Amino acid sequence: MLRLLFSYVPVVTVVGLMVCADVLVHAQCSTDYEFECYIQFINMTSDGFARLLHIFATTSYPSYTVQRLIVAKSSGAFLQRIGQLTNGIIYLQYNEPVFVLPEGNELIYVTLTVAPALRVFIAGRNDHLQSLRIENSSLGVIPATLKQLTQLQLLEIDCSPLTTLPLDMLAKNPYLFHVDLLANRIAQILPLTDPGAVLSVKKLSLTANRIVHLDLSVFEGAKDLSYLDLRNNRMLSISAGTKAGSLPNLLSLYLDGNRLSTFDPLLGLHAPRLTVLSLSENNFTEIPSKWEKSSALRYISLDSNRIRTFDFATVRSLKALESISLTENRIHTVRASPPVVELPLLQSIYLRGNALESFSLNGIELPTIGWITLDQNRLSRVPPVYRKYPQVRLFLTDNPIRCASLEQNQDKLSAYLITVSVAWEDYICPSKIINLLNIDMCCVVKLIGLLLYVLSVSNTCSGQCEEYGFLSCNIALLNMTSDGGPRLRRAIDNSEDNLSSIIIDRLIVASAASGPFLQRIGAFTRSLSFLKYHDAVFQLPADTIIEGVFITDASPLRSFVAARNQYLQTLHIDKCSLDRIPTTLANMPVLNILIIRECALTVVRMDAFAGTSALQSVALDENKIRQLLPATSNPTTSLPIREFSIESNLLERVDMAVFASMLELESLRLRGNRIVALQATLPVTLSNLYDFRLALNDISSIELGQLTLPRIGVLMLDQNAFQDIPSNWPKMPTLVSLSLMQNNLKDANLTALRVFPNLQYVYLDDNQITTVQVREPVRLPVLDILSLSKNKLTSVNFSKLDVPVIYLIELAYNQLKAIPPLFQRYPNITLSISDNPLTCSAIQPLKNRIVERKLFVNSVWGDVACKTTSFIAIDKEEKVCCNV
């Protein structure tokens, strides 16, 4: 229950409190436990204090627990008396609405564990208290008297109804190093209003709050901040602001458990010492690649996302990286795009729980690598890493490792460098058991296939095979025009039981590196990776047993032709000259993933995907696509595609009818095109679409009345050309978050939003809005946040808006002279209206709301002068700037 920080001064724990004066109790230790004195009753209204003095004088326990404390008041004068006996007190139950810490009290630690009635904390001048912890309370704001605690080092307010964090409230405590505000309702962080103010906070935790969008530059004044924890919020985006921010001492940034799908704030944030970045349990489909060149990052975690490919080249610039964790994703490919990736300090790689069927470290220099976890994948052989890295430890449990592969690696097993599944106690191997080193190890017998890497293709020279560890063959030069075929066949046949990969540095062919060449070796390989491809055509012959084709750098490639193939699951082509979707996709009925990126596609016909019954993910980003054409051959045929991305192309007009055949579609991304018109010319229902992103286009209107999105959750229309909030919306009954930031909105008619009964977040920031009108009654029953900052508002009218659970309306950086009359209807609302030309007469009647931190205006503290014509004094330190 209690741990004493300084054993020579006892701490009192109060389990229960009674406020009365007529009960006589007996107080003495009733425990044999050597570290704690347990006292059943203490009556402070009679002889309780004398009894405590006697107990403290005659015993020497490090802690004292009072089961029931009888006092006139639970804080105030009682704390003055108890402070003479102890330097710390813990209330396991506090039942009063106010807690008073008197001036001069000598307690160092105060903890209130369960305080459901507590609404106000008041502190007099105090030069002793170092730690204040409040949990499960009704505090709605950071206590205004926090600045009175001049020696405070730790502040913790957890599981309380805080909605806003004004950093000004933490700026008057010079030794406040650690702040925990966990499991509150914080949706907004307000920056320091005094440009010269500096926060002393080093560790800030805001886990399990309600932050949706965050600008890291809000922490500009926290120059000593080293640890920032923002896990389990609701973040859709995080940025570093329009001006480069600086957090010179930030070491650790935790963003797990949010809804992020992109991350590039390090490009605009000066954080030279950032070493830990955790982005687990978000919505990433690829690893971020835009890192600050001088990044000191040592640890990156992207566990439990939806990443499919890990290219070491994405972290090439992170020369200080020591560990990267990508567990529980969907990764089926690990590679290193040229040139060679050098990570001199990387020690550990975590890839547990993915879909890897092969793994190698070709094209990578890792001189300090020591630990690679590959548990719970689909590996059939021990990865070929020991020739180059003889002391690396591999973890391979729950993989279908072949028995022959284990036999070939007995020396590594005996040296405890390889860990595999074993038959132990009640665990029974799912396949075969082989006894090695007197241990029953699980393995399989079936030959699954080979992995082929082709680094380059040319037309001269000859080749030979060189062994590369137990499980791979490295062929420096392979001449398929002479004896290359027999050499390759002998290499495969002679190593049938222990070969898992073939690396060809230079492949010499008569005409092409595909076609007949693939047919000759296709029976032995499941994955083919060309890191450089020189031919204009890629041919996949019939019945070639290949599950993955990866072509990374193929500028001459203009055509991909596939004969009937029952095996290919992944086709990934980067930097090519393909100008159309391959017409033979239907010949690959098990194709699951199609990526054609940075090529020359100009038109996408949905007919091209017909017949691909297993295709779930399509990414066609960074092409030159100008037109999308619907399926015409058989309009009733449903495409299985779940994720469809055409970002950074040249689209100008999009008719949602083009997606009518994608009934399973969950994510649609059209960001970064040139779209000017978005419409639905025919009735369309996309029953499973949840995430729809259209930011960074030129859309000024939408005609989507015939579109139905029954499961949509997120719609992002930022950075477009809207002048009004659209009214011809698609049917979106489940919409949760709507963002129209950075458009050209001039009038915010919220009547257009009444068709969204589940709407929780509305973001209209950074527009040209001059007035907010609700022309007809509108009820948004679950709206949490309405944000209208950085507009040109001169008036707002919310009289016809019914938002019963609203807790934040953001109106900062506008031109309002009066405060909207919202508090009478919504007494618990938080209203942010700073940086507006408010008159003093408008603010004065709501002074109590400022004290309660329900109203945020332009406040300054101490000797800082207002830049307005007048001000209103809030207390001895704080004043609100305003105009007469």
ZAMARGU-4260 file (C-alpha; in steps of 0.2 Angstrom, whole numbers, plus 5000, padded with zeros to 4 digits):
<rodrens>
0) 5000/5000/5000 | 5014/5012/5004 | 5032/5014/5001 | 5042/5026/5011 | 5055/5037/5002
5) 5064/5043/5017 | 5064/5029/5030 | 5069/5040/5045 | 5053/5050/5043 | 5037/5041/5044
10) 5022/5043/5032 | 5004/5042/5037 | 4991/5033/5027 | 4973/5038/5030 | 4961/5024/5024
15) 4945/5032/5029 | 4939/5049/5035 | 4924/5054/5047 | 4920/5072/5050 | 4912/5072/5068
20) 4917/5077/5086 | 4908/5065/5098 | 4915/5048/5095 | 4928/5042/5108 | 4941/5030/5101
25) 4956/5020/5107 | 4972/5022/5096 | 4987/5010/5096 | 4996/4999/5084 | 4987/4983/5081
30) 4999/4974/5069 | 5014/4963/5070 | 5020/4968/5053 | 5038/4976/5055 | 5036/4989/5042
35) 5019/4996/5046 | 5009/5002/5061 | 4990/4999/5058 | 4979/5010/5069 | 4960/5007/5068
40) 4953/5024/5075 | 4960/5041/5078 | 4949/5055/5084 | 4958/5072/5081 | 4943/5081/5088
45) 4948/5075/5106 | 4964/5066/5111 | 4969/5059/5094 | 4984/5070/5092 | 4991/5066/5109
50) 4988/5048/5105 | 4997/5049/5089 | 5012/5058/5098 | 5012/5044/5110 | 5012/5031/5096
55) 5026/5040/5087 | 5036/5042/5102 | 5035/5024/5108 | 5037/5015/5091 | 5048/5016/5076
60) 5038/5010/5061 | 5042/5018/5044 | 5024/5020/5040 | 5007/5022/5050 | 4990/5017/5042
65) 4974/5025/5050 | 4959/5015/5046 | 4947/5028/5051 | 4951/5046/5055 | 4939/5057/5064
70) 4942/5076/5061 | 4932/5092/5060 | 4940/5095/5042 | 4950/5083/5032 | 4963/5096/5027
75) 4967/5114/5032 | 4971/5114/5051 | 4972/5095/5052 | 4987/5095/5040 | 4996/5109/5050
80) 4995/5097/5065 | 4999/5081/5056 | 5014/5090/5047 | 5023/5090/5064 | 5024/5071/5064
85) 5026/5066/5046 | 5033/5072/5030 | 5020/5063/5019 | 5001/5058/5020 | 4991/5047/5009
90) 4972/5048/5008 | 4965/5031/5001 | 4948/5039/5002 | 4945/5058/5002 | 4926/5063/5003
95) 4926/5083/5003 | 4924/5095/4989 | 4939/5106/4994 | 4957/5102/4999 | 4966/5116/5008
100) 4985/5115/5010 | 4988/5129/5023 | 5002/5142/5021 | 5019/5136/5028 | 5013/5118/5030
105) 5029/5106/5031 | 5022/5091/5022 | 5033/5085/5008 | 5021/5072/5000 | 5002/5073/4998
110) 4993/5059/4989 | 4974/5058/4987 | 4970/5041/4979 | 4951/5041/4978 | 4943/5058/4979
115) 4927/5058/4969 | 4920/5074/4977 | 4935/5084/4976 | 4933/5099/4964 | 4945/5113/4971
120) 4963/5112/4978 | 4969/5127/4987 | 4986/5130/4992 | 4994/5144/5003 | 5012/5149/5001
125) 5022/5133/5003 | 5041/5130/5002 | 5040/5112/5007 | 5029/5101/4997 | 5038/5092/4983
130) 5025/5079/4977 | 5006/5081/4974 | 4996/5066/4968 | 4977/5067/4965 | 4968/5052/4957
135) 4949/5049/4953 | 4944/5066/4957 | 4932/5079/4950 | 4945/5092/4947 | 4941/5101/4930
140) 4956/5112/4929 | 4974/5113/4935 | 4973/5121/4952 | 4976/5140/4950 | 4986/5140/4966
145) 4999/5128/4960 | 5011/5142/4958 | 5011/5144/4978 | 5020/5127/4979 | 5038/5134/4976
150) 5047/5118/4978 | 5035/5106/4969 | 5044/5093/4959 | 5030/5081/4954 | 5012/5084/4949
155) 5000/5070/4945 | 4982/5072/4942 | 4974/5056/4935 | 4957/5050/4931 | 4949/5067/4932
160) 4939/5078/4921 | 4953/5089/4915 | 4949/5095/4897 | 4963/5108/4893 | 4981/5109/4898
165) 4986/5128/4898 | 5005/5127/4899 | 5005/5144/4908 | 4998/5135/4923 | 5015/5125/4925
170) 5026/5139/4921 | 5027/5147/4939 | 5035/5131/4947 | 5053/5132/4944 | 5057/5115/4951
175) 5042/5106/4943 | 5051/5092/4933 | 5038/5078/4932 | 5020/5080/4927 | 5007/5066/4924
180) 4990/5069/4918 | 4984/5052/4914 | 4966/5046/4909 | 4958/5063/4909 | 4948/5072/4895
185) 4962/5083/4888 | 4959/5088/4870 | 4969/5104/4869 | 4986/5110/4874 | 4987/5129/4875
190) 5005/5136/4873 | 5013/5149/4884 | 5007/5166/4882 | 5023/5175/4888 | 5036/5173/4875
195) 5049/5174/4889 | 5042/5160/4900 | 5051/5144/4901 | 5044/5127/4908 | 5055/5117/4919
200) 5046/5101/4916 | 5057/5087/4910 | 5044/5073/4910 | 5026/5075/4904 | 5014/5061/4902
205) 4997/5064/4894 | 4992/5046/4891 | 4974/5041/4888 | 4967/5058/4884 | 4957/5064/4869
210) 4970/5074/4859 | 4966/5072/4840 | 4977/5084/4832 | 4994/5090/4839 | 5006/5103/4834
215) 5023/5099/4844 | 5028/5118/4843 | 5015/5120/4857 | 5030/5114/4868 | 5042/5127/4862
220) 5044/5134/4879 | 5049/5117/4887 | 5067/5118/4883 | 5071/5105/4897 | 5058/5092/4891
225) 5066/5075/4889 | 5051/5063/4890 | 5034/5066/4881 | 5021/5052/4882 | 5005/5054/4872
230) 5000/5036/4871 | 4982/5031/4869 | 4974/5047/4863 | 4964/5049/4847 | 4977/5057/4836
235) 4975/5058/4818 | 4989/5070/4814 | 5004/5077/4822 | 5015/5091/4815 | 5029/5103/4820
240) 5019/5119/4815 | 5022/5131/4802 | 5038/5138/4810 | 5052/5126/4815 | 5050/5122/4833
245) 5064/5117/4845 | 5065/5104/4859 | 5083/5103/4862 | 5083/5090/4876 | 5069/5079/4870
250) 5075/5061/4872 | 5059/5050/4871 | 5043/5052/4862 | 5029/5040/4864 | 5014/5040/4852
255) 5007/5022/4853 | 4989/5018/4853 | 4983/5032/4842 | 4976/5033/4824 | 4992/5040/4815
260) 4995/5034/4797 | 5009/5047/4793 | 5023/5055/4803 | 5035/5068/4797 | 5036/5081/4811
265) 5055/5078/4813 | 5058/5087/4797 | 5052/5104/4805 | 5056/5100/4823 | 5073/5103/4830
270) 5076/5088/4842 | 5094/5084/4840 | 5094/5072/4855 | 5078/5062/4852 | 5083/5044/4854
275) 5067/5035/4857 | 5052/5036/4845 | 5037/5024/4848 | 5023/5023/4835 | 5016/5006/4839
280) 4997/5002/4837 | 4993/5015/4824 | 4987/5014/4806 | 5004/5014/4797 | 5005/5004/4781
285) 5023/5009/4777 | 5038/5014/4787 | 5041/5033/4788 | 5056/5038/4777 | 5057/5057/4780
290) 5069/5058/4795 | 5080/5073/4800 | 5097/5070/4793 | 5106/5073/4810 | 5094/5062/4819
295) 5101/5054/4835 | 5087/5041/4835 | 5092/5025/4843 | 5076/5015/4846 | 5061/5015/4834
300) 5045/5005/4837 | 5031/5002/4824 | 5024/4986/4832 | 5006/4982/4828 | 5003/4992/4813
305) 4998/4987/4795 | 5015/4987/4787 | 5018/4975/4773 | 5036/4979/4767 | 5052/4983/4777
310) 5065/4992/4766 | 5081/4995/4776 | 5084/5010/4765 | 5069/5019/4774 | 5081/5021/4789
315) 5097/5023/4779 | 5100/5041/4787 | 5098/5035/4805 | 5116/5031/4808 | 5114/5031/4827
320) 5100/5018/4826 | 5102/5003/4839 | 5086/4994/4838 | 5070/4994/4827 | 5054/4984/4832
325) 5041/4979/4819 | 5032/4965/4827 | 5014/4960/4824 | 5013/4968/4807 | 5009/4961/4790
330) 5027/4961/4783 | 5031/4948/4769 | 5046/4956/4762 | 5062/4963/4770 | 5075/4971/4758
335) 5088/4984/4756 | 5086/4996/4741 | 5103/5001/4734 | 5115/5008/4737 | 5121/4997/4752
340) 5113/5002/4768 | 5125/5005/4782 | 5119/5005/4800 | 5135/5005/4811 | 5126/5004/4828
345) 5111/4993/4824 | 5111/4979/4837 | 5093/4972/4837 | 5079/4969/4824 | 5062/4963/4830
350) 5051/4955/4817 | 5040/4943/4827 | 5023/4940/4821 | 5024/4944/4803 | 5022/4934/4786
355) 5040/4932/4782 | 5044/4917/4772 | 5062/4922/4769 | 5075/4933/4777 | 5092/4939/4773
360) 5104/4954/4776 | 5110/4956/4759 | 5114/4974/4754 | 5116/4979/4772 | 5131/4982/4783
365) 5127/4979/4802 | 5144/4977/4811 | 5136/4977/4828 | 5121/4967/4825 | 5118/4954/4839
370) 5099/4950/4840 | 5086/4946/4827 | 5069/4940/4832 | 5059/4931/4819 | 5047/4921/4829
375) 5029/4917/4823 | 5033/4920/4804 | 5033/4907/4790 | 5052/4904/4788 | 5056/4886/4782
380) 5075/4888/4784 | 5087/4896/4796 | 5091/4913/4788 | 5109/4914/4780 | 5117/4927/4791
385) 5131/4917/4800 | 5144/4919/4787 | 5144/4937/4789 | 5138/4939/4807 | 5144/4923/4816
390) 5139/4928/4833 | 5121/4935/4829 | 5107/4927/4839 | 5092/4922/4830 | 5075/4918/4838
395) 5064/4907/4826 | 5051/4899/4837 | 5034/4895/4829 | 5041/4894/4811 | 5040/4879/4800
400) 5059/4876/4800 | 5065/4861/4790 | 5073/4847/4799 | 5088/4848/4787 | 5091/4866/4791
405) 5092/4863/4809 | 5104/4848/4806 | 5115/4860/4796 | 5116/4873/4811 | 5119/4861/4826
410) 5134/4871/4830 | 5124/4887/4831 | 5111/4878/4841 | 5123/4871/4854 | 5131/4889/4856
415) 5113/4895/4860 | 5114/4907/4845 | 5098/4900/4838 | 5081/4897/4847 | 5068/4886/4840
420) 5052/4878/4846 | 5055/4862/4856 | 5044/4848/4863 | 5043/4853/4881 | 5032/4846/4895
425) 5014/4846/4888 | 5019/4855/4871 | 5017/4843/4856 | 5026/4849/4840 | 5013/4851/4826
430) 5024/4842/4813 | 5040/4832/4815 | 5052/4831/4830 | 5071/4829/4828 | 5082/4826/4843
435) 5098/4837/4842 | 5109/4840/4857 | 5097/4829/4867 | 5083/4841/4864 | 5067/4837/4855
440) 5066/4851/4842 | 5051/4854/4831 | 5054/4855/4812 | 5046/4850/4795 | 5052/4840/4781
445) 5043/4847/4766 | 5054/4858/4754 | 5045/4875/4752 | 5056/4884/4740 | 5070/4896/4737
450) 5072/4915/4737 | 5081/4923/4722 | 5089/4940/4722 | 5096/4948/4706 | 5106/4963/4709
455) 5109/4967/4690 | 5108/4961/4673 | 5120/4962/4659 | 5125/4954/4642 | 5144/4949/4645
460) 5155/4939/4656 | 5153/4921/4664 | 5149/4915/4681 | 5151/4903/4695 | 5143/4898/4711
465) 5150/4902/4728 | 5144/4896/4744 | 5137/4909/4756 | 5134/4901/4773 | 5124/4885/4775
470) 5108/4891/4768 | 5112/4902/4753 | 5122/4902/4737 | 5130/4918/4731 | 5133/4919/4712
475) 5144/4934/4708 | 5142/4931/4689 | 5129/4919/4681 | 5130/4917/4662 | 5113/4910/4656
480) 5119/4910/4638 | 5132/4897/4641 | 5134/4886/4656 | 5124/4897/4668 | 5109/4885/4667
485) 5118/4869/4672 | 5128/4879/4685 | 5112/4885/4693 | 5104/4868/4692 | 5119/4860/4701
490) 5119/4873/4714 | 5101/4870/4718 | 5102/4851/4716 | 5118/4849/4726 | 5111/4859/4741
495) 5093/4853/4740 | 5091/4851/4759 | 5099/4867/4765 | 5098/4880/4752 | 5085/4894/4755
500) 5091/4909/4745 | 5101/4913/4729 | 5109/4929/4727 | 5115/4934/4709 | 5126/4949/4708
505) 5126/4950/4689 | 5114/4939/4678 | 5119/4937/4660 | 5105/4933/4648 | 5103/4932/4629
510) 5087/4942/4628 | 5078/4944/4645 | 5079/4941/4663 | 5062/4934/4664 | 5052/4922/4653
515) 5062/4906/4650 | 5074/4910/4664 | 5061/4910/4677 | 5053/4894/4670 | 5070/4885/4672
520) 5072/4890/4691 | 5053/4894/4695 | 5051/4876/4703 | 5063/4881/4716 | 5059/4899/4721
525) 5045/4907/4729 | 5051/4925/4729 | 5060/4935/4715 | 5068/4952/4719 | 5076/4962/4705
530) 5086/4977/4713 | 5090/4983/4696 | 5080/4977/4680 | 5086/4982/4663 | 5073/4975/4651
535) 5058/4983/4643 | 5047/4967/4646 | 5044/4956/4661 | 5037/4939/4657 | 5030/4927/4670
540) 5028/4910/4662 | 5014/4898/4665 | 5014/4888/4681 | 5030/4896/4688 | 5030/4893/4706
545) 5033/4911/4712 | 5023/4919/4726 | 5032/4936/4726 | 5040/4947/4712 | 5048/4963/4718
550) 5056/4975/4704 | 5064/4990/4713 | 5073/5000/4699 | 5066/4997/4682 | 5066/5012/4671
555) 5066/5003/4655 | 5052/4992/4660 | 5036/4995/4649 | 5027/4979/4650 | 5022/4965/4662
560) 5015/4950/4655 | 5009/4935/4665 | 5003/4918/4659 | 4991/4908/4669 | 4999/4907/4687
565) 4991/4900/4702 | 5005/4905/4714 | 5010/4924/4713 | 5003/4934/4728 | 5013/4950/4728
570) 5018/4961/4713 | 5028/4976/4718 | 5036/4987/4704 | 5045/5004/4708 | 5052/5017/4696
575) 5047/5010/4680 | 5040/5015/4663 | 5023/5005/4664 | 5010/5017/4657 | 4995/5005/4660
580) 4990/4992/4673 | 4995/4975/4666 | 4981/4967/4656 | 4986/4950/4662 | 4982/4952/4680
585) 4967/4940/4679 | 4980/4927/4675 | 4986/4928/4693 | 4970/4923/4703 | 4979/4923/4720
590) 4987/4940/4718 | 4984/4949/4735 | 4995/4964/4734 | 4998/4975/4719 | 5010/4990/4720
595) 5015/5001/4705 | 5024/5016/4711 | 5033/5030/4702 | 5030/5024/4685 | 5021/5031/4670
600) 5002/5026/4673 | 4990/5039/4666 | 4973/5029/4665 | 4967/5016/4678 | 4953/5005/4671
605) 4944/4995/4685 | 4941/4982/4672 | 4960/4978/4674 | 4956/4971/4691 | 4943/4959/4685
610) 4946/4941/4689 | 4958/4945/4703 | 4947/4937/4716 | 4961/4938/4730 | 4967/4956/4727
615) 4965/4966/4743 | 4978/4980/4742 | 4982/4991/4727 | 4994/5006/4728 | 4997/5017/4713
620) 5005/5032/4721 | 5017/5044/4712 | 5012/5040/4694 | 5004/5052/4681 | 4986/5046/4683
625) 4974/5058/4676 | 4958/5047/4673 | 4949/5033/4682 | 4937/5022/4672 | 4924/5011/4680
630) 4922/4993/4676 | 4912/4990/4660 | 4914/4972/4656 | 4904/4965/4670 | 4897/4979/4681
635) 4889/4967/4693 | 4906/4958/4697 | 4913/4963/4714 | 4931/4967/4717 | 4939/4961/4733
640) 4950/4976/4735 | 4950/4983/4753 | 4964/4996/4752 | 4965/5008/4737 | 4978/5022/4735
645) 4981/5034/4721 | 4990/5048/4730 | 5001/5061/4722 | 4995/5059/4704 | 4987/5071/4692
650) 4968/5067/4694 | 4957/5082/4692 | 4939/5074/4692 | 4933/5059/4702 | 4916/5051/4700
655) 4914/5039/4715 | 4904/5028/4703 | 4921/5022/4697 | 4923/5013/4714 | 4905/5005/4714
660) 4913/4987/4711 | 4924/4988/4726 | 4911/4983/4739 | 4925/4977/4752 | 4934/4994/4751
665) 4939/5000/4768 | 4952/5013/4765 | 4952/5025/4750 | 4967/5038/4748 | 4967/5051/4735
670) 4978/5064/4743 | 4989/5075/4734 | 4981/5076/4717 | 4973/5090/4707 | 4955/5086/4710
675) 4943/5100/4707 | 4927/5090/4706 | 4921/5076/4717 | 4904/5068/4712 | 4893/5053/4711
680) 4884/5052/4695 | 4875/5035/4699 | 4869/5028/4716 | 4884/5020/4724 | 4886/5011/4741
685) 4903/5007/4748 | 4897/4997/4763 | 4914/4995/4772 | 4923/5011/4768 | 4930/5019/4785
690) 4944/5030/4780 | 4942/5042/4766 | 4957/5055/4763 | 4956/5069/4750 | 4968/5082/4757
695) 4979/5093/4746 | 4968/5094/4731 | 4958/5109/4723 | 4940/5103/4727 | 4928/5117/4729
700) 4912/5107/4729 | 4905/5090/4730 | 4890/5082/4722 | 4889/5066/4732 | 4870/5065/4736
705) 4870/5048/4727 | 4884/5040/4738 | 4881/5030/4753 | 4895/5026/4766 | 4886/5017/4780
710) 4902/5013/4790 | 4913/5029/4787 | 4923/5035/4802 | 4936/5048/4795 | 4934/5061/4781
715) 4948/5072/4778 | 4946/5087/4766 | 4960/5098/4772 | 4970/5109/4760 | 4957/5111/4747
720) 4947/5125/4739 | 4930/5125/4748 | 4922/5142/4751 | 4907/5134/4760 | 4904/5119/4770
725) 4897/5106/4758 | 4878/5102/4759 | 4876/5089/4746 | 4885/5076/4757 | 4885/5057/4754
730) 4875/5047/4767 | 4887/5045/4781 | 4877/5040/4797 | 4893/5034/4806 | 4905/5049/4803
735) 4916/5052/4818 | 4929/5065/4812 | 4927/5078/4799 | 4941/5090/4794 | 4941/5105/4783
740) 4956/5114/4788 | 4966/5126/4777 | 4952/5129/4764 | 4944/5145/4759 | 4928/5144/4769
745) 4920/5161/4772 | 4904/5156/4781 | 4902/5141/4793 | 4884/5136/4791 | 4884/5121/4804
750) 4866/5117/4798 | 4875/5107/4785 | 4882/5095/4798 | 4865/5090/4806 | 4865/5074/4795
755) 4879/5067/4805 | 4872/5060/4822 | 4888/5052/4827 | 4900/5066/4823 | 4912/5069/4837
760) 4926/5080/4830 | 4924/5095/4818 | 4939/5104/4812 | 4937/5121/4802 | 4953/5129/4807
765) 4964/5140/4797 | 4951/5146/4785 | 4943/5163/4780 | 4927/5161/4791 | 4919/5178/4796
770) 4903/5172/4804 | 4896/5156/4811 | 4878/5153/4808 | 4866/5139/4813 | 4851/5144/4802
775) 4840/5129/4807 | 4840/5119/4823 | 4854/5107/4823 | 4857/5093/4836 | 4874/5084/4836
780) 4872/5073/4851 | 4890/5066/4853 | 4900/5081/4847 | 4916/5083/4858 | 4926/5096/4849
785) 4922/5110/4837 | 4937/5119/4832 | 4937/5136/4823 | 4954/5144/4827 | 4964/5155/4815
790) 4949/5162/4805 | 4942/5179/4804 | 4927/5177/4815 | 4918/5193/4820 | 4902/5185/4827
795) 4896/5167/4831 | 4878/5162/4834 | 4876/5145/4842 | 4858/5148/4848 | 4851/5134/4837
800) 4865/5122/4840 | 4861/5108/4852 | 4877/5099/4857 | 4874/5091/4874 | 4891/5083/4878
805) 4902/5096/4870 | 4917/5100/4880 | 4928/5111/4869 | 4925/5125/4857 | 4941/5132/4850
810) 4939/5151/4844 | 4957/5157/4846 | 4965/5168/4834 | 4950/5177/4827 | 4942/5195/4828
815) 4929/5192/4841 | 4925/5207/4852 | 4912/5197/4863 | 4911/5180/4871 | 4897/5169/4864
820) 4884/5165/4878 | 4887/5147/4880 | 4890/5144/4898 | 4872/5145/4903 | 4867/5131/4891
825) 4883/5121/4894 | 4891/5124/4911 | 4905/5112/4909 | 4911/5117/4892 | 4928/5123/4889
830) 4929/5139/4878 | 4946/5144/4871 | 4945/5162/4864 | 4963/5169/4866 | 4970/5181/4853
835) 4954/5190/4850 | 4951/5209/4852 | 4939/5206/4867 | 4933/5220/4877 | 4935/5221/4895
840) 4916/5223/4898 | 4913/5206/4888 | 4926/5197/4899 | 4922/5204/4917 | 4905/5195/4919
845) 4914/5178/4916 | 4929/5181/4927 | 4924/5166/4937 | 4926/5155/4922 | 4943/5161/4920
850) 4947/5156/4937 | 4940/5139/4935 | 4950/5137/4918 | 4934/5135/4908 | 4937/5150/4899
855) 4954/5154/4891 | 4958/5172/4885 | 4974/5182/4884 | 4982/5181/4901 | 4999/5187/4907
860) 5007/5184/4924 | 5018/5194/4935 | 5026/5209/4928 | 5022/5205/4910 | 5013/5220/4902
865) 4998/5219/4892 | 4998/5225/4874 | 4980/5230/4875 | 4972/5246/4881 | 4967/5238/4898
870) 4967/5223/4908 | 4957/5214/4922 | 4966/5207/4937 | 4962/5189/4941 | 4973/5187/4956
875) 4989/5195/4963 | 4999/5186/4948 | 4987/5184/4934 | 4978/5197/4923 | 4968/5196/4907
880) 4972/5208/4893 | 4958/5217/4885 | 4952/5233/4877 | 4941/5246/4884
</rodrens>
